Amino acid sequence: MTEKNSTALIGAIERLAEILNGPDKWTQGTNARTADCRPVHWSHPEASSFCLIGACAKATAEGTRFGELLFDPLLTQVKKRLGKISIAKWNDEEGRTFDEVRAVIERLRSAAASANYRGN
């Protein structure tokens, strides 16, 4: 990953943290929901809460011209923190909490802040 792409990925991680900044901003069972809990696509203008994948999509689509080029690397970084389970299954697992989702994001942020972070 180039330095420019690495910097963009770090920005996407920060946007991910901003998007999922509270329990009311996280959802399960769909990419996103409106304030009245209707399931919608993550890009819907009324989307107000997101699953981890929906939030990753929103984080890479906003604020960057790289868009899809960042989506796969961001998902790869999330997956590295989860192990072998799919991101969707992990997010939607019964009993999953927002604090667990936030912990994954914080591990991403810590890796990004590391002087040796190169998208690995």
JOVENGI-V409610 format. One record per helix or strand. SS is the DSSP state (A for helix, B for strand). FROM is the first residue (numbers start at 1). TO is the last residue. If there is no record, write none. Layout:
ss:SS from:FROM to:TO
ss:SS from:FROM to:TO
This chain:
ss:A from:3 to:19
ss:A from:23 to:25
ss:B from:26 to:26
ss:B from:32 to:33
ss:B from:39 to:40
ss:B from:49 to:50
ss:A from:52 to:61
ss:A from:68 to:82
ss:A from:87 to:92
ss:A from:98 to:113
